[in-house]
């Protein structure tokens, strides 16, 4: 008697329907969306707790008046210093990305340029 050999099973390709592709894409994107949402919701707390921020008592504040610029504020609080350096320190201390300021805004001024000291 001869042993009967069965034919190998045909290989099948995985085919996804449009709905299946959408579900797979949604599952793949879910961690990214969750991470972005978490970052957006906790972004303010992260900035407030940054290790490189200035310790309390190392700066004074000034209120921006209408028409003020960072350059004018730098010249006012530190007339003897290079305004470029003062503007850079104000930007860093206040964690500003650009030099745009608004009237009524409170800006931290480094204590090195304090008028009280």
C-alpha positions as CSV (number, residue, x, y, z in Angstrom):
1,X,0.0,0.0,0.0
2,X,1.2,3.4,-0.8
3,X,1.1,6.3,1.6
4,X,-1.1,9.0,0.2
5,X,0.5,12.4,0.3
6,X,-1.8,15.3,0.6
7,X,-1.1,18.4,-1.4
8,X,0.3,21.3,0.6
9,X,-2.3,23.9,1.6
10,X,-2.4,26.8,-0.7
11,X,-0.9,30.0,0.8
12,X,-3.5,32.7,1.3
13,X,-2.8,36.3,1.3
14,X,-4.2,38.5,4.1
15,X,-6.7,40.9,2.6
16,X,-8.0,43.8,4.5
17,X,-11.2,45.5,3.7
18,X,-11.5,49.2,3.8
19,X,-13.0,49.0,7.2
20,X,-10.2,46.7,8.4
21,X,-7.6,49.2,7.2
22,X,-9.3,52.0,9.0
23,X,-9.4,50.0,12.2
24,X,-5.8,49.1,11.9
25,X,-4.7,52.7,11.2
26,X,-6.8,53.8,14.2
27,X,-5.1,51.3,16.5
28,X,-1.7,52.3,15.2
29,X,-2.4,56.0,15.7
30,X,-4.0,55.7,19.2
31,X,-0.8,55.9,21.2
32,X,0.4,58.9,19.2
33,X,-2.8,60.7,19.7
34,X,-2.8,59.8,23.4
35,X,0.8,61.1,23.8
36,X,0.0,64.4,22.0
37,X,-3.1,64.9,24.2
38,X,-1.2,64.2,27.4
39,X,1.5,66.6,26.3
40,X,-1.0,69.3,25.5
41,X,-2.8,68.9,28.8
42,X,0.3,68.8,31.0
43,X,2.4,71.3,29.0
44,X,1.8,74.2,31.3
45,X,2.8,72.2,34.4
46,X,5.9,71.0,32.6
47,X,7.0,74.6,31.9
48,X,6.3,75.7,35.5
49,X,8.4,72.9,36.9
50,X,11.4,73.2,34.6
51,X,14.7,72.7,36.4
52,X,16.4,75.5,34.5
53,X,13.9,78.1,35.6
54,X,15.0,80.8,38.0
55,X,14.7,80.3,41.7
56,X,12.2,82.5,43.6
57,X,13.6,85.9,44.6
58,X,16.1,86.1,41.7
59,X,14.0,88.4,39.7
60,X,11.8,91.5,39.8
61,X,8.7,92.1,37.7
62,X,7.8,95.0,35.4
63,X,4.4,95.6,33.8
64,X,4.5,96.3,30.0
65,X,3.0,99.6,29.0
66,X,1.3,100.3,25.7
67,X,3.9,100.8,23.0
68,X,6.8,99.3,25.0
69,X,9.3,96.9,23.4
70,X,11.7,94.6,25.0
71,X,14.5,96.8,23.8
72,X,13.1,99.8,25.6
73,X,12.5,97.8,28.8
74,X,16.1,96.5,28.7
75,X,17.4,100.1,28.3
76,X,15.3,101.3,31.2
77,X,16.1,98.5,33.7
78,X,19.8,98.3,32.8
79,X,21.1,101.5,31.1
80,X,24.7,100.5,31.7
81,X,24.4,97.0,30.1
82,X,24.2,95.9,26.4
83,X,20.4,95.8,25.6
84,X,20.9,92.7,23.5
85,X,22.2,90.8,26.5
86,X,19.4,92.1,28.7
87,X,16.7,91.3,26.1
88,X,18.1,87.7,25.8
89,X,18.0,87.2,29.6
90,X,14.4,88.6,29.8
91,X,13.4,86.2,26.9
92,X,15.0,83.3,28.7
93,X,13.7,84.1,32.2
94,X,10.1,84.5,30.9
95,X,10.4,81.5,28.5
96,X,9.3,83.7,25.5
97,X,10.0,82.3,22.0
98,X,10.0,85.7,20.4
99,X,10.0,89.3,21.3
100,X,6.2,89.8,21.1
101,X,4.8,91.4,24.3
102,X,1.5,93.0,25.1
103,X,0.4,95.9,27.3
104,X,-0.4,94.8,30.8
105,X,1.8,91.7,30.6
106,X,4.0,91.0,33.6
107,X,7.6,90.3,32.7
108,X,10.3,89.0,35.1
109,X,13.4,91.0,35.1
110,X,16.7,89.4,36.3
111,X,17.6,90.6,39.8
112,X,21.0,91.7,38.4
113,X,19.2,94.6,36.8
114,X,16.8,95.3,39.7
115,X,16.3,98.9,40.6
116,X,15.8,98.0,44.3
117,X,19.3,96.4,44.5
